Amino acid sequence: MADRISFRPIGIIHSPFTNPAGMPIQPTGAEGVPGRVVIDPACRDGLKDLDGFSHIHLLYAFHLADGFTLHVKPFLDNRLRGVFSTRAPRRPNAIGLSVVRLVRIEENILHIEDVDVIDGTPLLDIKPYVPAFDVRPAERTGWLATRAEGAADVRSDRRFAAPDEREPH
């Protein structure tokens, strides 16, 4: 196993959110929020045929997360939870995932909606969202079973920002 893996961003995600505090915590809370992804011109040819999909997965770096902790207090709960049972950004490999609506592609710019990502986020990869592949009936959703429906109304605070940028408790 490799000790280190590195990624080169293929673009930058732009959104109206310039501060983590107050932004949606999931795409369901960002319904209709416009954004755009500026793809590195060297990767533009990889966008061929992507316009046939209504939704895409964006994989990105949580570039504002500083370090990680294995127990976090997620936005939808007041108890400490194992980081892998959450979608918190302060994780061992700070990788985020969002499903967004692809509105249109112009040159190397993807116009998207339902964006729940902070402006300036480095994009690592794009994959098409395909319901036949991506939708699975879930038998259980752990501690989120009674909380997930409220995610659309919850907004972020600065609990996962770098220590010197967090709000005082």
Long-range contacts (C-beta under 8 A, 24 or more apart in sequence): 7-61, 7-124, 9-40, 9-61, 9-122, 9-123, 9-124, 10-39, 10-40, 10-43, 10-46, 10-123, 10-124, 10-125, 10-126, 11-37, 11-38, 11-39, 11-40, 11-43, 11-108, 11-122, 11-123, 12-37, 12-38, 12-120, 12-121, 12-122, 12-123, 13-37, 13-58, 13-60, 13-115, 13-117, 13-119, 13-120, 13-121, 13-122, 13-123, 14-38, 14-119, 14-120, 15-115, 15-116, 15-117, 15-118, 15-119, 15-121, 16-119, 17-117, 17-118, 17-119, 18-118, 18-119, 19-118, 20-64, 20-118, 20-156, 20-157, 20-158, 20-160, 20-161, 21-155, 21-156, 21-157, 21-158, 21-167, 22-155, 22-156, 22-157, 23-116, 23-118, 23-155, 23-156, 24-116, 24-152, 24-154, 24-155, 24-156, 25-75, 25-76, 25-87, 25-116, 25-151, 25-154, 25-155, 25-156, 26-87, 26-116, 26-151, 26-152, 27-98, 27-99, 27-100, 27-114, 27-115, 27-116, 28-114, 28-151, 28-152, 29-116, 29-151, 29-152, 29-153, 29-154, 29-155, 30-114, 30-115, 30-116, 31-113, 31-114, 31-152, 32-113, 32-114, 33-113, 33-114, 33-115, 33-116, 34-103, 34-111, 34-112, 34-113, 34-115, 35-100, 35-111, 35-112, 35-113, 35-115, 35-117, 36-109, 36-110, 36-111, 36-112, 37-109, 37-110, 37-112, 37-123, 37-126, 38-108, 38-109, 39-108, 39-109, 39-110, 39-123, 40-108, 41-108, 43-108, 44-107, 44-108, 47-105, 47-108, 47-110, 50-102, 50-105, 50-110, 50-126, 50-128, 51-102, 51-104, 51-105, 53-102, 53-128, 53-129, 53-130, 54-101, 54-102, 54-129, 55-99, 55-100, 55-101, 55-102, 55-128, 55-129, 56-99, 56-100, 56-102, 56-110, 56-112, 56-126, 56-127, 56-128, 56-129, 57-97, 57-98, 57-99, 57-126, 57-127, 57-128, 57-129, 57-134, 58-96, 58-97, 58-98, 58-99, 58-100, 58-112, 58-117, 58-123, 58-125, 58-126, 59-95, 59-96, 59-97, 59-123, 59-124, 59-125, 59-126, 59-127, 60-95, 60-96, 60-97, 60-98, 60-117, 60-121, 60-122, 60-123, 60-124, 61-94, 61-95, 61-96, 61-121, 61-122, 61-124, 62-89, 62-90, 62-91, 62-94, 62-95, 62-96, 62-121, 62-160, 63-94, 63-120, 63-121, 63-122, 64-89, 64-118, 64-161, 64-162, 64-165, 65-89, 65-90, 65-91, 65-94, 65-160, 65-161, 65-162, 66-90, 66-161, 66-162, 66-163, 68-92, 68-94, 72-160, 73-159, 75-151, 75-154, 75-156, 75-157, 75-159, 76-144, 76-147, 76-148, 76-150, 76-151, 76-154, 77-143, 77-147, 79-143, 81-143, 85-142, 85-143, 88-160, 89-160, 90-160, 95-124, 96-121, 99-129, 99-134
